[in-house]
Amino acid sequence: MIMDPKGKRKNQLTHTASSGTADQPLRVAVVGSGPAGFFVAQSLLAKTDLVVTVDLYERLLTPFGLVRFGVAPDHEEIKRVARQFDKVAAKPGFRFFGNVDVGSDVTLDELKSYYHIICFTTGAQTDRRMGIPGEDLARSHTATEFVAWYNGHPEYQDCQFDLSVERVAVVGVGNVAVDVARILSRTAEELSTTDIADYALKTLRQSRVKEVYILGRRGPAQAAFTNPEVKELGELAGADIRVLEDEIVLDPLSSAEVEQSDDRKLHRKLEILREFGVHSPAGKRRTLTIRFLVSPVELVGNQDGQVVGLRVVRNRLVEDGRGGLRAEATDQSELLPVGLVFRSVGYHGVPLAGLPFDHKRGVVPNELGRVLASPGGAPMPGVYVSGWIKRGPSGVIGTNKRDAVETVKAMLEDLALGKLPSPAHPEPATLESFVRQRQSAMITYADWQRINQLEIARGEPQGRPRVKFTSTEEILAALNPEG
């Protein structure tokens, strides 16, 4: 609080010349410990001309977000980015507050008393709906549920997926859809050397699934999956890959688009799919079929309210008026006799307590990471976003790094211009005492390192990278074996 010349208090956003010094470090809270959050912390703590402290808040007990709960268990190499995050956590000035929910345990307004800057990196936490009849039938699920379940997310461990059916459809042709289809098509032997949750491995071992469909509404040239992901589908030990020849032949509009493109990855993707088209089946236990130019229009149920079929319409591509191609339904349709459906048609952010929200885009309204009071409105001093909640669900893990750099640049510009609020209680010990009062079971990074070591030790006898703890109770018991 600043005093005016008449001795009266006035509210003013202030920044003293010594902010960011050893005596008065810049205090930053980052909400969300996935890649977006760690990249913000990394970018801030790398500054050599500024003294910064970063407190990373996570509502779960373990860090890393989608690296732990989103990356498929058979893609262990992608999870190695966590080693980079460990180096960030080892830097002076970093703290981890796990099992602390910003919004319920502590509020945004309360945190403003302790920090110059608060940055939200909470991602896009819900799936888009298909908007078709029957979508809420039993045995119709989101891909996110399934991914979180097999990755041991504590909030999804009790989900049930009926793998006694013989045919499954995965709607969508992004990398998440491919992950779901691939896990369903893997043999139990392949999965038994990964960090997949034990209960998921048991269920998948008993799976009776024989055929998996991946369904894309546009053509092969517009498929969102990456080349390594789709190539891997042709290398599965227990599943033959199949495409329909007429669906991988490019229509005239797509052919023109590809001919004008110098994107070598796109040309290689089409080559991979054409190779699948001439691939001879080897008589494996399962068949994985990639379909293009089909859109779901109805989930068909039985008298028990369970999915027994998926009606799809055949599409053709037309110009969308914005330089791209969109799918347009024809009068041709077919019924796929599937008993289980996963939708993976995009993600959407959810509102955060205390922040404005753009419901149409599913993001917090912002300009270069500065949170705006409303779309097109004025910035909220000291409040920022990064990652999917900032830009929407696009890109890969590395995209969040560039995003973080942009947001941190905005933070430091505002610092230099004196636009940041001055917290009333910037002392680190005061903040920690406050948080522990609100959440006595708070998890530190040292606690996480103990959990990490225990999980790795549990996996070693089985030749697995780790065996995860999959519930809050398990983790707290492991940390306090004496009770």
C-alpha positions as CSV (number, residue, x, y, z in Angstrom):
1,M,0.0,0.0,0.0
2,I,1.4,3.4,-1.0
3,M,0.8,6.7,0.8
4,D,-0.1,9.7,-1.2
5,P,1.3,13.2,-0.4
6,K,-1.7,13.9,1.9
7,G,-1.0,10.8,4.0
8,K,-3.9,8.8,2.6
9,R,-3.5,5.2,1.5
10,K,-4.1,4.5,-2.2
11,N,-4.1,1.2,-4.1
12,Q,-1.3,1.2,-6.6
13,L,0.6,-1.4,-8.5
14,T,4.2,-0.9,-7.7
15,H,7.6,-2.3,-8.6
16,T,10.6,-1.3,-6.7
17,A,14.0,-1.0,-8.3
18,S,15.3,-3.8,-6.1
19,S,12.7,-6.4,-7.2
20,G,14.4,-9.4,-8.7
21,T,17.5,-9.0,-6.4
22,A,18.9,-11.3,-3.8
23,D,17.3,-9.1,-1.1
24,Q,13.9,-9.0,-2.9
25,P,13.5,-11.9,-5.3
26,L,10.8,-11.9,-7.9
27,R,8.2,-14.3,-6.4
28,V,6.3,-16.4,-8.9
29,A,3.7,-19.1,-8.5
30,V,3.0,-21.5,-11.3
31,V,-0.2,-23.5,-11.1
32,G,0.1,-26.9,-12.9
33,S,3.2,-29.1,-13.0
34,G,2.9,-30.5,-16.5
35,P,5.4,-29.7,-19.2
36,A,3.9,-26.2,-19.7
37,G,4.4,-25.4,-16.0
38,F,8.0,-26.8,-15.8
39,F,8.9,-24.9,-19.0
40,V,7.8,-21.6,-17.4
41,A,9.8,-22.4,-14.3
42,Q,12.8,-23.3,-16.5
43,S,12.7,-20.1,-18.5
44,L,12.4,-18.0,-15.3
45,L,15.1,-19.8,-13.3
46,A,17.5,-19.6,-16.3
47,K,17.7,-15.8,-16.0
48,T,21.1,-14.8,-14.8
49,D,20.3,-11.1,-14.4
50,L,17.4,-11.7,-12.1
51,V,16.8,-13.5,-8.8
52,V,13.6,-15.4,-9.1
53,T,11.8,-18.0,-6.9
54,V,9.3,-20.3,-8.4
55,D,6.7,-22.3,-6.5
56,L,5.0,-25.0,-8.6
57,Y,1.5,-26.0,-7.5
58,E,-0.1,-29.3,-8.4
59,R,-3.5,-30.6,-7.3
60,L,-2.3,-34.3,-7.6
61,L,0.4,-35.8,-5.5
62,T,2.9,-36.4,-8.3
63,P,4.3,-33.9,-10.9
64,F,4.7,-34.0,-14.7
65,G,1.0,-34.0,-15.8
66,L,0.6,-35.5,-19.2
67,V,4.2,-36.9,-19.2
68,R,3.1,-39.2,-16.4
69,F,-0.6,-39.6,-17.2
70,G,-0.9,-38.9,-20.9
71,V,2.1,-40.4,-22.7
72,A,1.5,-44.0,-23.6
73,P,3.3,-46.6,-21.5
74,D,4.9,-48.1,-24.6
75,H,6.6,-44.7,-25.4
76,E,9.0,-44.6,-22.5
77,E,11.5,-42.5,-24.5
78,I,9.1,-39.6,-24.6
79,K,8.9,-39.6,-20.8
80,R,12.6,-38.9,-20.5
81,V,11.8,-35.2,-20.7
82,A,11.1,-35.6,-17.0
83,R,14.9,-35.7,-16.5
84,Q,15.0,-32.2,-17.8
85,F,12.3,-31.2,-15.3
86,D,14.3,-32.8,-12.4
87,K,17.2,-30.4,-13.3
88,V,14.8,-27.5,-13.1
89,A,13.6,-28.7,-9.7
90,A,17.2,-28.9,-8.4
91,K,17.8,-25.2,-9.0
92,P,17.9,-22.8,-6.1
93,G,14.6,-21.0,-5.6
94,F,12.4,-23.9,-6.8
95,R,9.7,-25.4,-4.6
96,F,7.0,-28.0,-5.3
97,F,3.6,-27.9,-3.6
98,G,1.9,-31.2,-4.5
99,N,-1.6,-32.2,-3.4
100,V,-2.5,-28.6,-3.2
101,D,-5.6,-27.5,-5.3
102,V,-5.5,-23.8,-6.2
103,G,-9.1,-22.9,-6.2
104,S,-10.2,-25.0,-3.2
105,D,-7.2,-25.5,-0.8
106,V,-6.0,-21.9,-1.6
107,T,-7.5,-19.3,-3.8
108,L,-6.1,-17.0,-6.4
109,D,-6.9,-13.9,-4.3
110,E,-5.0,-15.5,-1.3
111,L,-2.0,-16.3,-3.5
112,K,-1.8,-12.7,-4.6
113,S,-0.7,-11.8,-1.1
114,Y,2.4,-13.8,-1.5
115,Y,3.5,-13.4,-5.2
116,H,4.3,-10.8,-7.8
117,I,3.2,-13.2,-10.5
118,I,0.8,-16.1,-10.7
119,C,0.8,-18.2,-13.9
120,F,-1.7,-20.9,-14.7
121,T,-0.6,-23.8,-16.9
122,T,-3.5,-26.3,-16.3
123,G,-4.1,-27.5,-19.9
124,A,-7.3,-28.5,-21.6
125,Q,-9.0,-30.9,-19.2
126,T,-12.1,-32.2,-21.0
127,D,-12.9,-33.9,-24.3
128,R,-15.0,-32.4,-27.0
129,R,-18.3,-34.2,-27.7
130,M,-19.3,-35.7,-31.0
131,G,-22.8,-34.4,-30.6
132,I,-24.6,-37.4,-32.0
133,P,-27.5,-39.6,-30.8
134,G,-26.4,-42.4,-28.4
135,E,-23.1,-40.7,-27.3
136,D,-24.0,-41.4,-23.7
137,L,-24.7,-45.1,-24.0
138,A,-22.8,-47.6,-21.9
139,R,-19.5,-48.6,-23.5
140,S,-19.1,-45.1,-25.0
141,H,-16.1,-43.4,-23.5
142,T,-13.7,-40.5,-24.0
143,A,-10.1,-41.4,-25.0
144,T,-8.9,-39.3,-22.1
145,E,-10.6,-41.6,-19.6
146,F,-9.0,-44.7,-21.1
147,V,-5.5,-43.0,-21.4
148,A,-5.7,-41.8,-17.8
149,W,-6.9,-45.2,-16.6
150,Y,-4.2,-47.3,-18.2
151,N,-1.6,-44.7,-17.0
152,G,-2.6,-45.0,-13.4
153,H,-4.2,-41.6,-12.8
154,P,-5.6,-41.8,-9.3
155,E,-8.9,-40.2,-10.4
156,Y,-9.5,-42.8,-13.1
157,Q,-8.4,-46.0,-11.5
158,D,-12.0,-47.1,-10.9
159,C,-13.1,-46.7,-14.5
160,Q,-14.5,-49.8,-16.2
161,F,-14.0,-50.7,-19.8
162,D,-15.7,-53.7,-21.3
163,L,-13.0,-55.5,-23.3
164,S,-15.1,-58.6,-23.7
165,V,-16.4,-57.2,-27.0
166,E,-14.7,-58.2,-30.2
167,R,-14.8,-54.9,-32.1
168,V,-13.8,-51.4,-31.0
169,A,-14.0,-48.0,-32.8
170,V,-11.7,-45.1,-32.0
171,V,-13.1,-41.9,-33.5
172,G,-10.3,-39.5,-34.5
173,V,-7.0,-39.6,-36.2
174,G,-4.7,-37.6,-33.9
175,N,-1.9,-39.1,-31.9
176,V,-4.1,-39.8,-28.9
177,A,-6.5,-41.8,-31.0
178,V,-3.5,-43.8,-32.4
179,D,-2.3,-44.4,-28.8
180,V,-5.6,-45.8,-27.7
181,A,-5.9,-48.0,-30.8
182,R,-2.3,-49.2,-30.3
183,I,-2.7,-50.1,-26.7
184,L,-5.9,-52.0,-27.5
185,S,-3.9,-53.9,-30.2
186,R,-0.8,-54.7,-28.2
187,T,-0.2,-58.1,-26.8
188,A,0.0,-58.5,-23.0
189,E,3.6,-59.5,-23.4
190,E,4.5,-56.2,-25.1
191,L,2.7,-54.2,-22.4
192,S,4.2,-56.2,-19.5
193,T,7.6,-54.5,-19.9
194,T,6.1,-51.0,-19.6
195,D,4.9,-48.9,-16.7
196,I,1.2,-49.4,-17.5
197,A,-0.9,-49.6,-14.4
198,D,-1.1,-53.2,-13.0
199,Y,-4.9,-53.2,-13.0
200,A,-5.0,-52.1,-16.6
201,L,-2.5,-54.8,-17.6
202,K,-4.6,-57.4,-16.0
203,T,-7.7,-56.2,-17.8
204,L,-6.0,-56.0,-21.2
205,R,-4.5,-59.4,-20.7
206,Q,-8.1,-60.8,-20.6
207,S,-9.2,-58.7,-23.6
208,R,-11.3,-60.5,-26.3
209,V,-10.9,-57.6,-28.8
210,K,-10.2,-58.9,-32.3
211,E,-10.7,-55.8,-34.5
212,V,-10.0,-52.1,-33.8
213,Y,-11.1,-49.3,-36.1
214,I,-9.5,-45.8,-36.3
215,L,-12.0,-43.4,-38.0
216,G,-11.1,-40.1,-39.6
217,R,-13.7,-37.7,-41.1
218,R,-11.3,-36.3,-43.7
219,G,-8.8,-38.0,-46.0
220,P,-5.3,-39.4,-45.4
221,A,-3.6,-36.1,-46.4
222,Q,-5.4,-34.3,-43.6
223,A,-4.8,-36.9,-40.9
224,A,-3.3,-35.3,-37.7
225,F,-1.2,-38.3,-36.5
226,T,2.5,-38.0,-36.9
227,N,4.6,-40.3,-39.0
228,P,6.4,-42.2,-36.2
229,E,3.0,-42.9,-34.6
230,V,1.3,-44.3,-37.7
231,K,4.4,-46.2,-38.8
232,E,4.4,-48.0,-35.5
233,L,1.0,-49.4,-36.2
234,G,2.5,-51.5,-39.0
235,E,5.0,-53.0,-36.5
236,L,2.7,-54.5,-33.9
237,A,3.5,-58.0,-32.9
238,G,-0.1,-59.1,-32.4
239,A,-2.1,-57.0,-35.0
240,D,-2.3,-56.8,-38.8
241,I,-2.6,-53.3,-40.2
242,R,-5.3,-52.6,-42.8
243,V,-6.5,-49.7,-44.9
244,L,-9.2,-49.6,-47.5
245,E,-7.7,-48.9,-50.9
246,D,-10.4,-46.6,-52.1
247,E,-10.0,-44.4,-49.0
248,I,-6.3,-43.8,-49.3
249,V,-6.6,-42.7,-53.0
250,L,-6.5,-38.9,-52.9
251,D,-9.4,-36.9,-54.3
252,P,-8.6,-34.2,-56.8
253,L,-8.6,-31.4,-54.2
254,S,-6.3,-33.3,-51.9
255,S,-4.0,-34.2,-54.8
256,A,-3.7,-30.6,-55.7
257,E,-3.0,-29.6,-52.1
258,V,-0.3,-32.3,-51.8
259,E,1.4,-31.4,-55.1
260,Q,1.7,-27.8,-54.1
261,S,3.1,-28.8,-50.7
262,D,6.9,-29.2,-50.1
263,D,6.1,-30.9,-46.7
264,R,8.3,-34.0,-46.8
265,K,6.6,-35.3,-43.7
266,L,3.2,-35.2,-45.5
267,H,4.6,-37.1,-48.5
268,R,6.2,-39.7,-46.2
269,K,2.9,-40.1,-44.3
270,L,1.1,-40.9,-47.5
271,E,3.8,-43.4,-48.5
272,I,3.4,-45.2,-45.2
273,L,-0.4,-45.5,-45.7
274,R,0.1,-46.7,-49.3
275,E,2.5,-49.3,-48.0
276,F,-0.2,-50.5,-45.6
277,G,-2.6,-50.8,-48.6
278,V,-0.4,-53.4,-50.2
279,H,0.5,-55.1,-46.9
280,S,-0.4,-58.8,-46.8
281,P,-2.0,-59.9,-43.5
282,A,0.0,-62.3,-41.5
283,G,-2.8,-63.9,-39.7
284,K,-2.2,-62.2,-36.4
285,R,-4.7,-62.3,-33.5
286,R,-6.1,-58.8,-34.1
287,T,-6.7,-56.5,-37.1
288,L,-6.2,-52.7,-36.9
289,T,-8.1,-50.9,-39.6
290,I,-7.6,-47.2,-40.4
291,R,-10.6,-45.7,-42.1
292,F,-10.8,-42.3,-43.8
293,L,-13.7,-40.1,-45.0
294,V,-16.2,-41.4,-42.5
295,S,-18.0,-39.5,-39.8
296,P,-20.0,-41.0,-36.9
297,V,-23.7,-40.0,-37.0
298,E,-25.2,-42.4,-34.4
299,L,-24.3,-44.8,-31.7
300,V,-26.7,-47.7,-31.7
301,G,-27.6,-49.4,-28.4
302,N,-29.3,-52.7,-27.3
303,Q,-32.1,-53.1,-24.8
304,D,-29.6,-52.8,-22.0
305,G,-28.4,-49.4,-23.1
306,Q,-25.0,-50.7,-24.4
307,V,-23.3,-49.8,-27.6
308,V,-23.7,-52.5,-30.3
309,G,-23.0,-50.5,-33.4
310,L,-21.7,-47.2,-34.8
311,R,-23.4,-45.7,-37.9
312,V,-21.1,-43.7,-40.0
313,V,-21.6,-41.6,-43.1
314,R,-19.2,-41.5,-46.1
315,N,-17.8,-38.1,-46.7
316,R,-16.3,-36.2,-49.6
317,L,-14.0,-33.2,-49.3
318,V,-14.9,-29.7,-50.4
319,E,-13.2,-26.3,-50.1
320,D,-14.0,-24.6,-46.8
321,G,-13.6,-21.0,-48.2
322,R,-10.5,-20.4,-46.0
323,G,-7.9,-22.2,-48.1
324,G,-8.5,-25.6,-46.6
325,L,-10.7,-28.7,-47.1
326,R,-13.7,-29.8,-45.0
327,A,-15.7,-33.0,-44.9
328,E,-19.2,-33.0,-46.4
329,A,-21.5,-35.9,-45.8
330,T,-22.8,-38.0,-48.8
331,D,-26.0,-40.1,-48.9
332,Q,-23.9,-43.3,-48.3
333,S,-23.8,-44.8,-44.8
334,E,-22.9,-48.0,-43.1
335,L,-23.2,-49.6,-39.7
336,L,-20.0,-50.8,-38.0
337,P,-20.8,-53.7,-35.5
338,V,-18.7,-52.4,-32.6
339,G,-19.4,-52.9,-28.9
340,L,-17.1,-50.2,-27.6
341,V,-16.4,-46.7,-28.7
342,F,-13.7,-44.1,-27.7
343,R,-14.0,-40.6,-29.0
344,S,-10.8,-38.5,-29.5
345,V,-12.1,-35.5,-31.4
346,G,-10.3,-32.7,-29.6
347,Y,-10.0,-31.2,-26.2
348,H,-11.5,-28.1,-24.4
349,G,-10.3,-26.1,-21.5
350,V,-12.4,-25.7,-18.3
351,P,-13.0,-22.5,-16.4
352,L,-10.6,-21.8,-13.5
353,A,-11.7,-20.3,-10.2
354,G,-11.1,-16.5,-10.1
355,L,-10.2,-16.2,-13.8
356,P,-12.2,-15.1,-16.8
357,F,-12.9,-17.7,-19.5
358,D,-13.6,-17.8,-23.2
359,H,-16.2,-20.6,-23.4
360,K,-16.2,-20.7,-27.2
361,R,-12.4,-21.2,-27.5
362,G,-12.0,-23.1,-24.3
363,V,-9.1,-20.9,-23.1
364,V,-8.5,-18.1,-20.6
365,P,-8.6,-14.8,-22.6
366,N,-5.0,-13.5,-22.9
367,E,-2.6,-11.5,-24.9
368,L,0.8,-13.1,-25.2
369,G,0.1,-14.8,-21.9
370,R,-1.2,-11.8,-20.0
371,V,-4.6,-12.7,-18.7
372,L,-7.3,-10.3,-19.9
373,A,-10.3,-9.4,-17.7
374,S,-12.5,-10.3,-20.7
375,P,-11.8,-11.1,-24.4
376,G,-10.2,-7.9,-25.7
377,G,-10.2,-6.3,-22.3
378,A,-7.5,-5.0,-20.0
379,P,-4.8,-7.2,-18.5
380,M,-5.2,-8.5,-15.0
381,P,-1.9,-7.3,-13.3
382,G,0.4,-10.1,-12.3
383,V,-1.7,-13.0,-13.7
384,Y,-0.6,-15.0,-16.7
385,V,-1.2,-18.3,-18.6
386,S,0.8,-20.7,-20.7
387,G,0.3,-24.0,-22.5
388,W,-3.1,-25.3,-23.7
389,I,-5.1,-23.1,-21.4
390,K,-3.5,-20.2,-23.1
391,R,-3.5,-21.2,-26.8
392,G,-5.9,-24.1,-27.0
393,P,-5.1,-27.8,-27.5
394,S,-2.5,-27.8,-30.2
395,G,1.1,-28.9,-30.7
396,V,3.3,-31.4,-28.9
397,I,5.3,-31.3,-25.6
398,G,8.0,-29.1,-27.1
399,T,5.5,-26.5,-28.3
400,N,4.9,-25.6,-24.6
401,K,8.5,-24.5,-24.4
402,R,8.2,-21.8,-27.0
403,D,4.9,-20.8,-25.4
404,A,6.5,-20.5,-22.0
405,V,9.3,-18.3,-23.4
406,E,6.6,-15.9,-24.8
407,T,4.7,-15.7,-21.5
408,V,7.9,-15.2,-19.5
409,K,8.9,-12.4,-21.9
410,A,5.6,-10.7,-21.1
411,M,6.2,-11.1,-17.4
412,L,9.6,-9.5,-17.5
413,E,8.4,-6.7,-19.7
414,D,5.7,-5.9,-17.1
415,L,8.3,-6.1,-14.3
416,A,10.5,-3.6,-16.1
417,L,7.5,-1.2,-16.7
418,G,6.4,-1.4,-13.0
419,K,3.1,-3.1,-13.8
420,L,3.4,-5.9,-11.3
421,P,1.6,-5.8,-7.9
422,S,3.7,-5.9,-4.8
423,P,2.7,-8.8,-2.5
424,A,2.0,-8.1,1.2
425,H,3.8,-11.2,2.4
426,P,6.7,-12.1,0.0
427,E,8.6,-14.2,2.6
428,P,8.9,-17.9,1.5
429,A,8.5,-19.3,5.0
430,T,5.3,-17.3,5.5
431,L,3.8,-18.8,2.4
432,E,4.8,-22.4,3.2
433,S,3.3,-22.1,6.7
434,F,0.0,-20.8,5.1
435,V,-0.2,-23.7,2.6
436,R,0.5,-26.3,5.2
437,Q,-2.3,-25.0,7.4
438,R,-4.6,-25.4,4.4
439,Q,-3.3,-28.8,3.3
440,S,-1.4,-30.8,5.9
441,A,-0.7,-33.6,3.4
442,M,1.2,-31.3,1.1
443,I,3.9,-33.1,-1.0
444,T,7.3,-31.7,-1.5
445,Y,9.7,-32.5,-4.4
446,A,11.8,-34.5,-2.0
447,D,8.6,-36.5,-1.2
448,W,8.1,-37.1,-5.0
449,Q,11.7,-38.3,-5.3
450,R,11.1,-40.9,-2.7
451,I,8.0,-42.0,-4.5
452,N,9.9,-42.1,-7.7
453,Q,12.6,-44.3,-6.2
454,L,10.1,-46.7,-4.7
455,E,8.2,-47.1,-8.0
456,I,11.4,-47.8,-9.9
457,A,12.4,-50.3,-7.2
458,R,9.0,-52.0,-7.6
459,G,9.5,-52.4,-11.3
460,E,13.1,-53.8,-11.3
461,P,12.2,-57.4,-10.4
462,Q,9.7,-57.5,-13.3
463,G,12.0,-55.8,-15.9
464,R,9.8,-52.8,-16.0
465,P,10.8,-49.1,-15.8
466,R,8.5,-48.7,-12.7
467,V,5.4,-50.0,-11.1
468,K,3.2,-46.9,-10.3
469,F,1.3,-46.1,-7.2
470,T,-2.1,-45.4,-8.5
471,S,-4.0,-44.0,-5.6
472,T,-3.6,-41.1,-3.1
473,E,-3.8,-43.6,-0.2
474,E,-1.0,-45.7,-1.7
475,I,1.3,-42.7,-2.1
476,L,0.7,-41.3,1.4
477,A,1.1,-44.8,2.9
478,A,4.4,-45.2,1.1
479,L,5.6,-41.9,2.4
480,N,4.6,-42.7,6.0
481,P,5.1,-46.5,6.4
482,E,4.9,-46.2,10.2
483,G,1.4,-44.7,9.8
